[in-house]
Amino acid sequence: MAKRLGSAVSAAIMVLALAVQGAMAGEKGSIRPGGARPAPEATTPSGPAGSVEGDSSNGLSEIAAANDPRILQLALIWAGYSTDIATGTLDDASRDAIKAFQRDTGVRATGTLTADQTLELLRIGAEARAKVGWTSYISQDLGFRIGYPAVQLTKTRPGEGGARTFTSADGSRLLDVEVIASMSASEYLTFFNTIRNLKDGGKRVTRAVNMGAYFVFEGMEGDQRFTGRVDRRENGAVGFTYYYPPADAPANEGLVAAIVSEFVVPDRLAPPEATPPDTVVGFYAKDEAREGSAASVPDVAGDEPAQPARPSRPDQPGKPGRPPSAAEASDQVPLPTLPMPVATQSLDPSGVFQKVKDAVWVVVAAPLRNGQPFLEDGFSQGSAVAVTAQHLFTNCHVLEGQQFFGIFRNEDMSDLRPVSIKLRDEEGDRCIIRVDKPDLPSFVTIRSHADVVIGERAYTIGAPSGLDLTLGEGLVSSKRRNEGQQYVQTSAPISPGSSGGGLFDARGNLLGITTFMLKDTQNLNFAIAAEEFLRPGPSAGSH
């Protein structure tokens, strides 16, 4: 937790004063993420076309049936019909937005949605979220969660006391999250009034509204617009300011409203609670109505893969040990076999993240110099997912052309440890790596590809450009096959540098290993089915 600020004025400045130029200063060198792998080319299916069937609503029927007012308000924001904060109460403004949506879709404007209209609104909103690569950052120290457009904000780095900064590649957009010391009710009111009346040189707040437990504000600084929010809790406060070019408005107003609405701060700032153990553990039953004799054909041939942004390089670690020999890296635990018991307890997005985050690692691949890994330049970075206490799945293209391979979790690489390649299939981009001892603290369960249902919720978790885990959420869009290998297509975004990360279901089971996305199409992201890493085909690595 950050130390108590000297005064309410300095606290206000702490939240608002970080300008774009200052935020971009002091960046470290960069390491090269694993290049995106090209999409599989279309092939002729062995069975009837479209034989993999799923929920015709693409998984939105269940969400619509819950009739959650806040979800409807968020959908109105994403669909472009509202710029108000999603409070969970359908007020007159919300009903006016619903009427506008109904008029645009050619139905009677009643202000109350039918089931079909709700589905259509949710569909439009989900497409808009996927288009900007909507991703969530969850603080592992304080528990707050903030959503942001990963297509625009491609760089991230930590700050003091749990702070976090997200920036665009050109520096024109910045999302700055600050942690503030605890305040009494009177100090909080003084803080709000200081923000509301702020006119500090080129920075001025043009509007501020106190909502009780939090307040929102907007204003101008030089040629930048900004919007922010501060949430007060008993043991501290967390606030953010989002800077963006005036040219973005008014088209950007919905995105700003989404960032403000999807900022979640727990009742008490603390590490998120561990997810409860499953009450039921069993096997998924195969739904014969949704399982076909052959997967559908990829329809993406000819598109160019996106090139990930270069992430910031962490501080130079101490020299890791030499790569383990084949004898040292022998298996002490077996690889999983399918089918296997899987988790069956549904979790919210934060719960999924908490359950699997300790199984997701950063992978670094580097050349050797004098028998030691050279980590100054010319090395690459991706992600890997632990599936046993000794083994991890990743993409081979992350390791390509290097001599040393290691995994780490800490941003300063202080916990870097060598790994060896157990199995390698470069053509299929499937690699299994292992540590010398079976002491990985957490690993995940694997769901069979046949049990994956089109339309179910899916989450991507990997180590993107900022070398910190992020959560992307979406749906399973399709199940595909290319040259005998099975893929999961998802609308959940794959952040740059996250090749080798995991695609998980709403229970924390591994569905696949994220491998590529198609350029300028955030709806077309692909993961190699997790079970593909266990079938015969890979050859033993020589490293």
N, C-alpha and C positions, 0 to 999 in steps of 0.2 A: 504494500500500500504506500502511495506517495505520502511524504511528510505534509503536515498541515501548512497551508500557505500563509504568508504573512498577513494578508488582509483580503477582504472580499474583492477589492479592486484587482489585486494581483491574481486572485483566483479566476476572475473573469478574463483577464488577459491571458492566463494560461490556457483557457479553453479556446480562445479566439485568435490569439496572436500569431500562430504558426502559419506563415505565408507559404506560397508554393515554392518560391526560390529557396527559402530556408529549409524547407522539407527535403528538397532534392540534394542539399549539400551533404558532404561527408559520406557518400556511398562508397562501399568497398569495391574491390574487383569482382569479376564475375566468373562463374563456372558454367560450363556448357551443358544444358539439359539434353537428355537423349532425344534425338530427332524423331519427329512424328513418323509413324510407319504408314506407307501408302495404303489406301483402302483396297480390300480384295476385289478383283475383277469379277464381273458377273459370270456365272456358269449356268449351264442348263440343269435344272433339277432332275433328280431321278424319279420323283413322284409328281403328283398333280400340283400345279401352281397354286400358291396361297393355301397350302395344306396346314400351315400353322395358324390356328385361329385364336382369338382372344376376346376380351371384353370390347364390344363395339364402341363403348364410351371412352376407351383408352384409360380405364381405371378411375374415371371421375364420378361414376355413379355412386360409389360408396361415400365419396366426399360430399356430393350433392345431397345425399340422403341425411347426412348429419345436420344440414340446415344451420350451420354455424354462422351467425351474423358477421363475425369478424372475417371469416373466410370470404363471404360474399363481398364485404367492403374492400378487401384486398384484391379480389377479382375485378371489381369496378375500377380500382386504381390501375391495375395492370392493363385492363382493356381500354383505358383512356377516357373513362367517364367520371372520374373523381380525382381530386387532388387533396382531399381531406384525410386526416389521420384515421386509420381504422381503429375505432374504440371498442367495437363489439356491440354497439347499440345502433340499430337502424333508425336514424333520425330523419327529419324532413329532407335534409340534403342527400342522404343515401337514397331515399325514395325518389327524389327528383332525378338522381343519376340512373336509377333503375328505369324510370320512365323514358329517359333519353336513349338508353340501350334498347328498350322495347320499340320506340319509334324508328330507330335505325334498322331494326330487324323486321320491320313491317307488321308488327302485331299491336294490339290495343294497349295503350300506355296506362296501366293500372297502378304501377308502383309496387306490385307484388309479383314475384316471379313464379311461373309454373315450373314443374320438374324439368321439362324439356328446355325451357329458357335458362334455367340455372346451369344445366349441362353445357349449353352453348356459351354462356358467360365464362364458366370455368375453363372451357377449352380455349377461348380467345386469350384469357389471362395466362394460362399455362404456356401457350406459344410465345407470348411476349416475354415471360420470365426466361424461357429457354433461349430466346434470341439474344439477350444480353448476358447469358452465362451466369445467371443468378447463383451466388455462392455464399455460404455462411462461414464466418470466423467465430469460433467459440473460445473464449479465454479459459485456459486450464488453471489459472491462478484465482480468478475472480468470478468466473461463471457467466459473464455477460456474453451475449450473442449479437452479432451485427451482420446483416446481409449486404452484399455489394455486387455490382455488375463486373464480373471477372473479365469480360470482353474489353471493357474500358480500363479498369484498374488492374494492371498486370503486374505491378510491383508492390511488395509489402515488406515492412521491417518493424521490429519491436522497438519500444521506447522504455523509459524508466517507469517503474511502479505498475507495470501491466499495460502501459499505453501501446498503441499500434497505429501505424500509418500505412495507407494504401494510396498509390499514385499511378497515373497513366504514364505510358512510355514517353509522351511528349511533355509531361509536367503540367498540362492544362487542367487536369482534374486531380483533386486530392481529397481523401477521406481521412480525417485525423481524429483518433479516439484518445481521450485524456482521462486519467483517473485523478480524482480530487479528494482531499481529506474530508472526514466527517464534518457536518455542519448541524448546528441546532436549527430549529424551525425559524427563529428570528434571523440567524445568519443566512439561511437559505433564501429568505425573503429579501434580505439586503443584497445578496448575490444576484437574484433575479432582477432587482431594480437597477443594479449596476450594469448588467448585460443590456437591459432594455434601453438605458440611457447612454450606452457606449457610443462615443464619438471621439475616436483616438486617431488623429491624423487622417490618413486615408481610409480608415476603417469606421464604419458606422452601421449600427443596427437599426433597421427600418421598421421592424415589427417583432414583438415578443408577447407570448401568451402563456400565462401560468396555469397549468392544468392540475395543480395540487402536488402530486408526487413527482411530477416532472414539468419542465417547461420547454417550449420550442421558440426558436428565433430565426430571423433571416436578415440579410443586409448586404452591403457591398464593401469590398476592399480593393481599391485601385480599379482594375478592369475585371475583377472577379466577383461573381455573386457567391453568397454562401448561405447555407441553411444548417441549423443544428438543433440539438436536443440535449438536455441534462436531466438525468434521473437521480434523485436523492434517496439514499438508504440510510439505515441507522449507523452503519459503520463506514460510510463513505459515499461518494457520488461518482458516476461515470457519465461523461458527455462526449459528443462528437460534433465536428463541424465538417460539412461537405462543401468544398469549393469547386465551382465549375464556371465555364465561360458564359457570358450573357447570351451568346449566340445559341446556346443549348435551349434556352427558354423561348416559347412555352413548351416545346416538345419534351423538355427534360423534367417538367413539373411532376408528371406521374412517377418517374423514377425517384425523384426527391421524396415524394410522399411515401413511396415504398420503403426507402431507406429509413425514414423517420418511423414508419409504422412497424417495421420488422426489427426494430432495436429492442432487445429484451434484456432486462437487468433483473437478476434474482432478488428475492426479498432481503437477502443478506449476501454481501460480497464475500465469496469463498469458493474454493475449488468445487466443481460440480460433484454431486453425489454419484457414487458408483451405481450402475443399473442393478436392480434386484435380480436374483437368480431366477431362471425359468421355473415356473410352477409345473410346466409340462414339457417333457423332452421326448420327441418321437420322430417318426419318419413322415415325410410329406407323402400324401397319397397322390398318385398320378390322376389327373383329370382327363379321362379318355376323350371327352368332348372337345378338349382344347389341345390335344396332342395328335399331330399328323404323322404321316409316314415319312415325310421329308420336310426339311426347313425351306422357307421361301428363299428366293434368289436375291442377292444384293442388287439394288437398283442404283448404285452409286458409281459405276465404272466411269473412268475418265476424269473425275474430280481430283484436284490436287490437294494433298494434305496440308494442314496449317503448319506453319513453322513457329514453334513456341518462342516466347520471349526469353532472353538470357537472364537468369536469376542472379541475385547478389551472392557473392562468395562469402562463406563464413570466415571467421578469424582462423589463421593458420594453426592447426592443432599440433600437439607434440607428435613425434614420430611414432606411428603405430608399429606393431610387431611385423615381422616378415610374413608373407602369405603362408598359410598352413600347408604342410605337405599332404599328399594323398592319404598317408597313414593317419596323420593327425586329424584329418577331416573326414574320417570314416563315419558311417551312420551308426549312431547309438540308439536312435529311435526310428521306427519305420515310417514311411510316408503314409498318408491316409488312404483308405480304401472306400469305395462307394458301393452301395449307398451307406451313409453314415447317419447317426443321430444328429439332428439339427435343432436349433433353437426355434421355439414356436410362440414365444411371448412377443406380441407387437409392442413396438417402442415408438416414441416420438423422435423427430430428427436428432435432438440433443442426446436422447437415450442411445440411439444407434451409434452416434459419435463416441460417447463415453465407453460403450461396450467394446468397440473394435480399435480405438485409436492406438492402444499400446502394441497392437500387432502390425501397424503400418510403419515402415522404416524408410529413411532416405538411403539410396544406394549411390555410391561414388565409385567410378572406374577411372584409373589413372595409369600412366606409364611408370616403369621402374627405372631408377637411377642408382647405381651402386647397391643394388639389392633392396632399396627402399622406395616406397611410392613417392612420386614427385607431385606435390599438391599445390604448386604455384600456378601452373598454367597447363592447358591442353588436356584437362580431365573433364569428365561428364558426370551428370547427376540425373537420377530418376527416383523411382519408388519401388518398394517391394512389400509383400504381405506375408507374414508368418503363418504357416499352416500346421506346423508342429513346433516343439520346443527347439528344433534344430534346423528346420527347412523353411525357405521362403520362395514364393513365386515372384518372378519379374519378367520383363521383356528382354530378349537377347540384344535388341538394338541399343539398349542402355549400356551394355557392356562391350559393345563392338570395338575392336581394334585396341584394346587396353590390356595391361598385364597384371595390374593389382585391382582387386575388388574389395570393397568394404561397405559396412552399413553403420549408420549412426542416427541418433534422435536429437541430441543437443545441437543448437545452432552453431556453437563454437567448435563442433566436432570433437569435443573432449571425450566422448564415449565411442569414438571410431574403433571398430574391430574388423579384422580381416574375415573374408568369406571365400569359399572355393565354389567352383561350378560343379554340381553333381550331375545334372543332365542338361543337354543343350540341343535345341532344334531351331537353328537359325532361320530356316525356311518358314516355319510356323511361328517364329518369334516367341518361343516358349523356352524359358530357362528356369531351372530350379537351382538355387544357391543354398549353401549351408554354412553354419558356424561350426567351430571345432568341438564345442561342447553343447549338449542339449539344455541350455539355460535361458532361452528366450522367455521373457516374462509372461507373454500372452500370445495366443494364436487363435485362429478362427475356424469355424466349421464350414464345410463346403456343401452347397446344394447341387444336386444333379441337374444338368441342363434340361432334361425332359420335364422337370417339375417347375421350371420357371414359366410364369404366366404373363403373357402380353397384357400390359395395362397396370401391372402392380407397381407399387412405389419402389424406387431405386435410389441409391445414394452413392456418389463417388467420394472417396477419401484418399488423398495422396499428399505428397510434399511438393507444392508448386514453386514458383519463382522465389518466394520469400523463405523457403526452407522451413515452413511451419505447416502443420496439417490444416487443411480446409475441407469443408463439407459442401458438396453440390447435391442438389435434390432434383428429382424428375421422375420419369416413368420408364418402364421397359417398353420400348417402341416396337421391337420386332425381334425374332430369333432367325438368324441367318446362317448359311453354310457356304464355304468356299474351299474348293479342293480338299474336301473331306474334313475340314476344320469348322467347328461351330463357334458362332459369335453371338453376343447379345448387343442389340442396338438400343441406345438409351437417349432420352432427352436430358439426363443429368449432365451438367457440364464437366469437361475434363480440363482442369487448369493446366497452363503451360508448365512443363517440367514434371507432370504427374504420371508419365508413362511408367507402367509397372505398379500403379496403385490399385486399389480395390473397388469393385462395384458390389454393393451390398444390398440385401433386401431390408424390409422394415423390421426384421428380427435380428439383424446383425450377421446373417449368414453370407458367405462369399458366393457371388454369382459369377464373377469374372475378373480378369485383370485388364485394366484400361490400357488401350494401346494406341489409338489414333482418333482424330476428329477430322472432318472435312472442312476445308477452308471456306469461311464466310457462311457456314451452315451449322449453327450451334445445336440444331436439332439432330444432327447426324454424328453421334459419338458412338464408339464401338469398344467392346471388351471381348477378349478371348474367353470363352466359357471356361470356368475354373477347372472343370473335370478334364479338359483337354490336356492339362499339365500332367495328368496321371495315366493317360493311355499310352500304350507302346508307341515309340517313334523317336523320342529324343535320344541322342547319343551321349556317352559319358564325356564330360569336359576334361581337358588336358591340363587345366591350371590348378 
